[in-house]
Amino acid sequence: MFGFYNILIMVFKNSNTLFLFTFLISLSFFNCNSDISDKNSITKKETSKYLNHGDSANYVGMNTCKLCHQSIYNSFIKTGMGKSFDLASKSKSSADFSKPGIYDKIADLHYKAYWNKDSLYIHEFRIQKNETLYSRKEQVNFIIGSGQHTNSHLQINNGYLNQMPMTYYTQKKKWDLPPGFENGINTRFTRKIGLECMSCHNAYPNLIIGSENKYQSMPSGIDCERCHGPGSIHVKQRQNGSKVDTSKYIDYSIVNPAKLSIDEQFDVCQRCHLQGNAILKENKSFFDFKPGQKLSNYISVFLPKYTNSNTEFIMASHADRLKQSACFIKSYEKIQNKNILKPYKEAMTCITCHNPHVSVRETNANVFNDACLSCHNTKLENENTKLKLQNAHKLFKKNTWSNCVSCHMPVSGSSDIPHVTVHDHYIRKPITVEEKNKIKTFIGLFAINEKKPDSLTIAKAYINQYDKFDTKNNYLDSALNYLSNPKEFEKNRYALIQLYFIRNDFNAIITCLNKLGEARCLKELFIKKTYDNTDAWACYRIAESYYYKNQITKALMWFKRAIELAPYHLDFRNKYGTTLASSNQLSEAETQFNFILKENRKYVSAYSNLGYIKLLQGKESDALLLYKKGESIDPDNELLLLNLSAYYLYKHENKIAKKYLQHLHKLYPKNEKVNVALNKL
């Protein structure tokens, strides 16, 4: 029907995949001797009495701690933190595998989890008229979540860690899609689990710098040093016979959170129990904060605030909610200006109710009630107040205050995770229905752990809010306003480039580059390898801007710089390869795609792109093998299916080509090119 050399080769500029179509025109804990601080960061060091805040302190791991603290270890490993992350095993799993699986009706995909001997698998499949059209089975490597609320499932391929499309919700005893996979956003087996996620749900892993989600090693569960800081100096002192009488003095070789100020105590907990829009400070990473330091020097956490919305909260918002409580506010006021050695005895903090070494499941309910009664007892000076309170509690058929939490910290669903209920840590009088139904109005983003963040931090928060959570244009408008100071242009360069990139304003990015000086950018400004790949992202966005302006030579130069800074960021490398191919540098492009597949055998776009190269080289059978391998991983990949359609049309196998086109039309009904192709057939 069509000869090969009549085939039009097109490169879609708004994708990372090349396609061919005939007539479409238009782990153990970090090693004791390792240093996870960013070698390239040049920042002012905090002064501290704690010896383990220094660069010479290293993490030793929980197994070292238990040699002296066996009883605490035995208790702690039963807590939610101790059970937060581990290898996928029957003992780790809290799931009921007799429960029904999942059907994602939008993606038309079924999921079922099952054990094959001691290995856990997730089966993804598609059925039509009792016929299995597609089947894929993937092994689960890790279970994340203690099982108190959920078990989610992760897979690691050559170090690349991704979330899988099944979560077991233990409170409701049901399987469902993970949070964020619902409503047509099922990313299946490709959601990247980066350092921001892993640094709270686990002890510190060994992330390979220059990647998003590739790890050299992975520990099992949050451990002692997340709350006490690196332990090497403490261990060395004990081994040398040095001791401190902690009943009289503070042992500065290790952090005891109970000896910290109230704000420092909260920062230890807030590092992970203050979920939200987390913004790293300049030259900081999610590795850097240590207990006893000021969290806002490293991370500012923002949340959107609304009028009349104090009944809604996200899962890990315990610290934010507690700080809104009158109980906390009044106790904090008492000690705010006092130098108290043991503030936990004077003010309300997280450990007023929670012993971090003991599981909530093993804590007697009276512990929580007694914490309330320590202040709110019946020995009130005002007898009328006492009588009113006692009469109010008689409504619950109790003459004593025996279950404060049930009314004043009610169980509620979180706004970000389905099928989960938690106690609201905003302690207050029960909320009326009228209050719950009041109209909510957006006020703005607010930093929860910092009173006066600088303009750049606020701008980053608005950009991040748009990019990750809620695509409202007013967020970008607000960000641009905070970045408007011309004297801070160079300091704001990363945020400006990101903002303009989101808006597809490529001219503005190139203008920024010219203002900074392109040669200077290459030699001085965009040269650092960091855990968050800040410079690499800037280079990538500059490259994309040149690409869209059809300045391919410059685009290639900046893509190359991006992968030099982040060699294991496979999306950067994939786009570099497609740009090489589009400029007919096929050998160099093939090298990039082969590198990707060597790194991650399940990277679908690389199969499609490499197949494209093989077709250009006249290796049709090799191209088909690559396409079919990609299809076995993702049967719905739009541009891979276009390539397959084009291949079969080229081979005059119109019946098979039509099947792929019909499938494409069902998945992407607005793709006009597919509609034109079907009409021509």
C-alpha positions in Angstrom: 0.0 0.0 0.0 2.8 2.4 1.0 6.5 2.0 0.5 8.8 2.5 3.4 10.4 5.6 2.0 7.0 7.2 1.5 6.4 7.1 5.3 6.5 10.4 7.0 8.6 10.6 10.1 7.3 13.0 12.6 8.5 14.1 16.0 5.9 15.4 18.4 7.4 18.3 20.2 5.1 18.1 23.1 6.1 14.5 24.1 9.2 12.5 25.0 8.4 9.8 22.4 9.2 9.6 18.7 6.5 8.0 16.6 6.2 6.7 13.1 2.9 7.1 11.3 2.1 6.9 7.6 -0.2 9.7 6.8 -0.5 11.7 10.1 0.4 15.1 8.9 -0.1 18.1 10.8 19.3 -1.5 52.1 20.4 -1.3 55.3 20.6 2.2 57.0 23.1 4.5 55.5 26.7 3.2 55.9 28.2 4.3 59.2 31.1 5.9 57.3 29.0 7.7 54.7 28.2 11.4 54.6 24.8 12.2 53.2 25.3 16.0 53.3 25.5 17.7 49.9 29.2 18.1 49.1 28.4 21.0 46.8 26.4 23.1 49.3 28.2 26.1 50.7 26.0 27.3 53.6 26.5 28.9 57.0 26.9 26.2 59.6 24.6 26.3 62.6 26.3 26.6 65.9 25.2 23.9 68.3 26.2 22.3 71.6 25.2 18.9 70.2 28.2 17.1 68.9 26.2 15.0 66.5 25.1 18.1 64.5 28.6 18.3 63.1 29.8 16.8 59.8 31.9 14.2 61.7 28.8 12.5 63.1 27.5 9.5 61.1 24.5 7.3 61.3 25.1 3.9 62.8 21.7 2.2 62.5 19.2 0.8 64.9 21.0 -2.5 65.4 23.9 -0.6 66.9 21.5 1.4 69.2 19.8 -1.8 70.5 23.1 -3.2 71.9 22.7 -0.8 74.8 19.0 0.0 74.6 17.5 -3.4 74.1 14.3 -2.9 76.0 13.5 0.3 74.2 14.3 -1.3 70.9 11.9 -4.2 71.6 9.1 -1.8 72.3 9.9 0.7 69.5 9.9 -1.8 66.7 6.2 -2.5 67.5 5.3 1.1 66.9 4.0 2.6 63.7 7.4 4.2 63.1 9.2 1.0 63.7 6.9 -0.9 61.3 6.7 1.9 58.7 8.7 0.1 56.0 10.0 -3.4 55.3 10.5 -6.1 52.7 7.3 -7.6 51.4 6.6 -10.6 53.6 3.6 -12.4 55.0 4.6 -11.2 58.5 4.8 -7.6 57.3 1.6 -7.6 55.4 -1.7 -6.7 57.2 -3.8 -7.3 54.1 -6.6 -9.9 53.7 -6.0 -11.6 50.4 -9.4 -13.2 50.4 -11.0 -9.8 49.8 -12.0 -8.8 46.3 -9.5 -7.1 44.1 -9.8 -3.7 42.4 -11.4 -2.7 39.1 -10.4 0.7 37.8 -13.4 1.4 35.4 -11.7 4.5 33.9 -8.6 2.6 32.9 -10.6 -0.6 32.4 -8.0 -2.5 34.4 -8.4 -5.2 37.1 -6.0 -5.8 39.9 -5.5 -8.7 42.2 -2.8 -9.3 44.9 -1.7 -12.8 45.6 1.1 -14.8 47.2 3.2 -17.3 45.2 5.0 -19.2 48.0 6.7 -16.4 49.9 6.6 -13.8 47.2 3.9 -11.2 46.8 2.6 -10.2 43.3 0.1 -7.8 41.8 -1.7 -9.0 38.7 -2.9 -6.3 36.3 -5.3 -7.5 33.6 -8.0 -6.5 31.2 -11.0 -8.7 30.3 -13.5 -8.4 27.5 -16.3 -10.9 27.1 -14.6 -13.4 29.5 -11.4 -13.2 27.3 -8.2 -11.9 28.8 -6.9 -9.2 26.5 -3.9 -8.2 28.6 -2.1 -9.6 31.6 0.9 -8.4 33.6 2.2 -9.8 36.9 4.7 -7.8 38.9 6.5 -8.8 42.2 6.1 -6.5 45.2 9.5 -5.8 46.9 8.5 -3.5 49.8 5.4 -2.8 51.9 5.2 0.8 53.1 2.9 1.6 56.0 2.6 0.1 59.5 -0.8 -1.5 58.9 -2.5 0.7 61.4 -4.1 2.6 58.5 -2.7 1.2 55.3 -0.3 -1.1 53.5 0.9 0.3 50.2 3.2 -1.6 47.8 6.5 -0.7 46.1 8.7 -2.2 43.5 12.4 -1.7 42.8 14.1 -2.3 39.5 17.8 -1.8 39.5 17.4 0.7 42.3 14.6 2.6 40.7 11.7 2.7 43.3 8.1 3.0 42.2 4.7 2.7 43.8 2.3 0.0 42.6 -1.4 0.4 42.0 -2.9 -1.4 45.0 -3.3 -0.3 48.6 -4.9 -2.2 51.5 -6.9 0.0 53.8 -6.8 -1.9 57.1 -9.5 0.1 58.9 -12.1 -0.6 56.3 -10.5 -4.0 55.4 -10.6 -3.3 51.7 -8.4 -3.1 48.7 -8.5 0.1 46.6 -6.3 2.3 44.4 -3.6 4.2 46.3 -4.2 7.9 47.1 -3.6 9.9 44.0 -4.3 7.0 41.6 -8.1 7.7 41.5 -10.2 9.6 39.0 -8.4 8.6 35.9 -4.9 9.3 37.2 -3.8 5.7 37.6 -0.1 5.7 36.9 0.0 2.0 37.4 3.6 0.9 38.1 5.4 4.1 37.3 4.8 6.5 40.2 8.3 7.6 41.3 9.1 7.4 45.0 11.6 10.1 45.6 13.5 11.3 48.6 10.8 13.6 50.0 8.5 10.6 50.4 11.2 8.1 51.6 12.8 10.6 54.1 9.6 10.5 56.2 8.2 7.0 55.7 11.5 5.3 56.4 15.0 5.8 57.9 17.3 7.7 55.6 18.0 5.7 52.4 21.0 6.0 50.2 19.7 7.9 47.2 22.0 8.0 44.2 22.7 11.6 43.4 21.7 12.6 39.9 18.5 10.6 40.0 14.9 11.1 41.1 14.2 7.7 42.6 17.3 5.4 42.3 18.6 4.1 45.6 21.8 2.2 46.4 20.4 0.8 49.7 17.2 0.9 51.6 16.7 0.5 55.4 13.7 -1.1 57.1 11.6 1.2 59.1 12.0 4.6 60.8 14.7 4.2 63.4 16.2 5.7 66.6 18.4 8.3 64.8 15.5 10.1 63.1 14.5 11.5 66.5 17.9 11.4 68.3 20.3 12.3 65.4 23.4 10.5 64.2 24.8 8.2 66.8 28.5 7.6 65.9 29.9 10.1 68.4 27.6 8.9 71.2 28.6 5.3 70.5 32.3 6.1 70.4 32.1 8.0 73.8 30.4 5.0 75.4 32.9 2.6 74.0 35.7 4.8 75.4 34.1 4.7 78.8 32.9 8.3 78.9 29.5 8.6 80.7 27.2 11.5 81.6 24.9 11.6 84.6 21.7 12.5 82.6 19.8 13.1 85.8 21.9 16.2 86.3 23.4 17.1 82.9 22.5 17.0 79.2 24.5 14.4 77.2 25.5 16.5 74.1 26.8 13.5 72.2 23.2 12.6 71.3 19.9 14.4 71.2 17.3 13.6 73.8 14.1 15.4 72.6 12.8 15.7 76.1 15.7 18.1 76.9 15.0 20.4 73.9 13.0 23.6 74.0 9.3 23.3 73.1 9.8 24.6 69.6 12.8 22.3 69.0 10.7 19.4 70.3 7.9 20.2 67.9 10.4 20.5 65.1 11.5 16.9 65.7 7.9 15.7 65.3 7.0 18.3 62.6 9.7 17.0 60.3 7.3 14.3 59.3 4.0 14.9 61.1 3.5 18.3 59.4 2.6 17.2 55.9 1.9 19.7 53.2 3.7 21.7 50.5 7.3 21.3 51.6 9.8 23.9 50.3 13.5 23.3 50.8 15.6 26.2 51.7 18.5 27.1 49.3 21.2 24.5 49.1 19.4 22.2 51.5 18.1 18.6 51.0 15.7 16.4 52.8 18.7 14.7 54.4 20.0 17.8 56.2 17.8 18.5 59.2 18.8 16.9 62.5 16.9 16.8 65.7 17.7 19.8 67.9 18.0 22.1 64.9 15.5 24.7 63.7 13.4 23.0 61.0 12.6 26.3 59.2 16.3 26.7 58.4 15.9 23.6 56.2 12.3 23.2 55.2 9.2 25.4 55.2 5.9 23.6 55.1 2.9 25.5 53.5 -0.8 24.8 53.6 -3.7 26.6 51.8 -5.9 28.3 54.3 -9.6 29.0 53.9 -12.2 30.7 55.9 -14.6 28.4 57.7 -12.5 25.3 57.0 -11.2 24.3 60.4 -13.0 21.0 60.3 -10.9 19.7 57.4 -7.4 18.4 57.7 -4.9 16.1 56.0 -3.6 12.8 57.4 -0.2 13.9 58.7 -1.2 17.3 60.1 -1.0 16.4 63.8 1.4 19.2 64.8 -0.5 21.9 62.9 -3.8 20.9 64.4 -2.5 20.6 68.0 -0.9 24.0 67.8 -4.4 25.5 67.0 -5.7 24.1 70.3 -6.3 26.3 73.4 -4.7 23.5 75.4 -1.4 24.0 73.6 -1.6 27.8 73.3 -2.1 28.4 77.0 0.5 26.0 78.1 3.0 27.4 75.6 2.4 30.9 76.9 3.4 29.8 80.4 6.9 28.7 79.5 7.7 30.7 76.4 10.1 33.0 78.1 11.3 30.6 80.8 14.6 28.6 80.8 13.2 25.3 81.8 15.4 22.1 81.8 12.4 19.8 81.4 9.8 21.7 79.4 7.7 18.6 78.7 6.6 18.7 82.3 5.5 22.3 82.0 3.9 22.6 78.5 1.8 20.4 76.2 3.7 18.7 73.5 3.3 15.6 71.4 4.9 13.5 74.2 2.3 14.7 76.7 0.1 12.0 75.2 2.4 9.8 73.1 5.4 7.8 74.2 7.3 7.4 70.9 8.8 4.2 72.1 5.5 2.5 72.7 2.8 1.6 70.1 -0.5 3.3 70.3 -2.1 -0.1 70.1 -0.4 -1.1 73.3 -1.1 2.1 75.1 -3.9 2.0 77.7 -6.7 4.4 76.8 -6.5 5.9 80.3 -3.1 7.4 79.4 -4.7 9.8 77.0 -7.6 10.6 79.3 -5.2 11.1 82.2 -3.3 13.7 80.2 -6.5 15.7 79.9 -7.3 15.3 83.6 -3.9 16.5 84.6 -5.3 20.0 83.8 -9.0 19.6 83.5 -9.9 17.9 86.8 -12.9 18.4 89.1 -10.9 20.6 91.5 -12.0 23.8 89.8 -12.0 27.0 91.7 -15.3 28.0 90.1 -18.0 25.7 91.3 -20.5 27.0 88.7 -18.1 26.1 85.9 -17.5 22.7 87.4 -21.3 22.1 87.6 -21.9 23.2 84.0 -19.1 20.9 82.7 -20.4 17.9 84.7 -23.9 18.5 83.5 -22.7 18.7 79.9 -20.9 15.4 80.2 -24.0 13.7 81.6 -25.4 13.8 78.1 -23.0 11.0 77.4 -24.4 9.0 80.4 -21.2 9.5 82.3 -20.8 11.5 85.5 -17.0 11.5 85.2 -14.8 12.7 82.4 -13.7 9.3 81.3 -13.4 9.7 77.5 -12.3 13.2 76.6 -10.8 12.2 73.2 -14.0 10.9 71.8 -15.7 14.3 71.9 -12.9 16.8 71.8 -10.6 15.0 69.4 -13.2 13.2 67.2 -12.3 10.6 64.7 -12.7 11.9 61.2 -11.6 11.1 57.7 -8.6 12.9 56.3 -9.0 15.0 53.1 -6.1 13.4 51.3 -6.4 9.7 52.0 -9.6 7.6 51.4 -10.9 4.9 53.7 -8.9 6.2 56.7 -10.0 7.8 59.9 -7.8 9.5 62.4 -8.2 11.6 65.6 -8.3 15.3 64.8 -5.6 16.8 67.0 -7.3 20.2 67.1 -8.6 19.9 70.7 -11.8 21.9 71.1 -15.5 21.8 71.8 -17.6 19.6 69.4 -18.3 21.3 66.1 -22.0 21.9 65.1 -23.4 21.0 61.7 -23.9 24.6 60.9 -20.2 25.3 61.4 -19.2 22.4 59.2 -21.4 23.6 56.3 -20.2 27.2 56.2 -19.0 28.5 52.8 -15.2 28.3 52.5 -13.1 31.0 50.8 -9.4 30.7 49.9 -7.2 33.1 51.9 -3.7 32.1 50.8 -0.8 29.8 51.4 0.7 30.0 54.9 3.9 28.6 56.3 3.0 26.4 59.3 6.5 26.2 60.8 7.8 29.6 60.0 6.4 33.0 60.9 8.0 35.2 58.2 9.4 33.2 55.3 11.2 35.2 52.7 9.7 36.2 49.3 11.5 33.5 47.4 10.3 30.7 49.7 6.7 32.0 49.4 7.0 32.1 45.6 8.3 28.6 45.5 5.4 27.5 47.6 2.9 29.0 45.2 4.7 27.4 42.2 4.8 24.0 43.9 1.2 24.3 44.9 0.3 24.7 41.3 2.7 22.1 40.0 1.8 19.3 42.5 -1.5 20.0 44.0 -4.0 22.3 42.3 -3.6 24.0 38.9 -5.1 27.4 39.6 -3.6 30.2 37.7 -3.8 32.6 40.6 -1.1 30.6 42.3 1.4 31.5 39.5 0.3 35.1 39.5 1.0 35.2 43.3 4.4 33.6 42.7 5.4 36.1 40.0 4.5 38.9 42.3 6.9 37.6 45.0 9.6 37.3 42.3 9.3 40.8 41.0 12.2 42.4 42.7 14.8 43.1 40.0 17.6 43.2 42.5 17.0 39.5 43.4 16.7 38.3 39.8 19.8 36.0 39.9 18.8 34.6 43.3 15.3 33.9 41.9 16.5 32.4 38.6 15.4 28.8 39.3 11.9 29.8 40.4 11.4 32.1 37.5 12.6 29.5 34.9 10.2 26.9 36.5 7.3 29.3 36.5 7.8 30.4 32.9 8.2 26.7 31.9 4.9 25.8 33.5 3.3 28.6 31.5 5.1 27.5 28.3 6.6 30.9 28.1 9.8 29.8 26.4 10.7 33.3 25.2 10.8 34.4 28.8 13.1 31.6 29.7 15.6 32.5 27.0 15.4 36.1 28.0 16.3 35.1 31.6 19.2 33.1 30.2 20.5 36.0 28.1 20.1 38.3 31.1 22.2 36.0 33.3 24.7 35.4 30.5 24.6 32.0 28.7 28.3 31.4 29.0 28.3 32.3 32.7 25.4 30.0 33.3 27.3 27.1 31.8 30.5 27.9 33.7 29.2 29.1 37.1 25.5 29.1 37.7 24.2 25.8 36.6 27.0 23.4 37.5 26.0 21.6 40.7 24.9 18.0 41.3 22.4 18.0 44.2 19.8 15.6 45.6 16.9 17.6 44.2 18.6 18.2 40.8 17.9 21.9 40.9 20.5 22.9 38.4 19.7 19.9 36.1 16.1 20.9 36.1 17.0 24.5 35.1 19.2 23.1 32.2 16.4 20.8 31.1 13.9 23.6 31.0 16.3 25.8 29.1 16.8 23.0 26.6 13.1 22.5 26.1 12.7 26.2 25.5 15.3 26.1 22.7 13.7 23.0 21.3 10.3 24.6 21.0 11.9 27.6 19.4 13.5 25.2 16.9 17.0 26.0 18.0 18.1 22.4 18.1 21.8 22.9 18.4 21.4 24.9 21.6 18.7 22.5 22.8 21.1 19.6 22.5 23.8 21.5 24.4 21.5 22.1 27.3 20.0 18.6 27.3 23.5 17.3 27.5 24.3 19.5 30.4 21.1 18.3 32.2 22.1 14.6 31.9 25.7 15.4 33.0 24.3 16.8 36.2 21.6 14.2 36.6 22.7 11.1 34.6 20.1 8.8 36.2 17.1 11.1 35.5 15.8 9.0 32.7 13.2 11.4 31.5 15.9 14.0 30.8 18.0 11.4 28.9 14.9 10.2 26.9 14.2 13.7 25.7 17.9 14.2 24.8 17.7 11.0 22.7 14.5 12.0 20.9 16.1 15.4 20.0 19.2 13.7 18.8 17.1 11.4 16.6 15.1 14.3 15.2 18.4 15.9 14.1 19.4 12.6 12.4 22.1 11.8 15.0 20.8 8.2 15.2 23.8 6.5 16.6 24.0 9.0 19.5 20.3 8.7 20.1 20.5 4.9 20.1 23.2 5.1 22.8 20.8 7.1 25.0 17.9 4.7 24.7 20.1 1.7 25.3 21.4 3.4 28.5 17.8 3.9 29.7 16.8 0.3 29.1 20.0 -0.9 30.8 19.0 1.2 33.8 15.3 0.4 33.8 13.9 -2.4 31.7 10.4 -1.2 32.1 10.8 2.3 30.7 8.2 2.1 27.9 9.1 5.2 25.9 12.6 3.9 25.4 11.3 0.8 23.7 9.2 2.9 21.3 12.0 5.3 20.6 14.6 2.6 20.0 12.1 0.7 17.8 11.8 3.9 15.8 15.6 4.0 15.4 15.7 0.3 14.3 13.1 1.0 11.6 15.2 3.8 10.2 18.1 1.4 10.1 15.9 -1.1 8.2 15.8 -3.6 11.1 12.1 -4.3 11.0 12.0 -7.4 13.1 14.1 -5.7 15.8 11.7 -2.8 15.8 8.7 -5.0 16.2 10.2 -6.9 19.1 10.9 -3.6 20.9 7.4 -2.4 20.2 5.8 -5.6 21.5 8.0 -5.5 24.6 6.8 -2.0 25.3 3.2 -3.0 24.7 3.5 -5.9 27.2 4.4 -3.3 29.8 1.8 -0.7 28.9 -0.9 -1.6 26.4 -2.3 1.9 26.4 0.7 4.0 25.6 -0.5 6.4 23.0 2.6 7.0 20.9 3.8 3.4 21.2 0.4 2.3 19.8 0.7 4.9 17.0 4.1 3.4 16.1 2.6 -0.1 16.1 -0.3 1.1 13.8 2.2 2.6 11.5 4.4 -0.5 11.4 1.5 -2.7 10.4 0.3 -0.3 7.8 3.8 -0.3 6.4 3.6 -4.1 6.3 0.2 -3.9 4.6 -1.4 -5.7 7.5 -4.4 -3.3 7.6 -6.6 -5.5 9.8 -4.1 -5.5 12.7 -3.4 -1.8 12.1 -7.1 -1.1 12.3 -7.4 -3.0 15.6 -4.7 -0.7 17.1 -6.3 2.4 15.7 -9.7 1.4 17.2 -8.1 0.9 20.5 -6.4 4.3 20.3 -9.7 5.9 19.4 -11.4 4.4 22.4 -8.6 5.6 24.7 -8.0 9.0 23.1 -11.2 10.0 21.3 -10.0 13.5 20.8 -6.9 12.5 18.8 -7.9 13.8 15.4 -5.0 12.1 13.6 -6.3 8.7 14.7 -9.8 9.6 13.5 -8.4 10.6 10.1 -6.5 7.4 9.9 -9.5 5.3 10.7 -11.6 7.1 8.1 -9.0 6.5 5.4 -8.9 2.8 6.2 
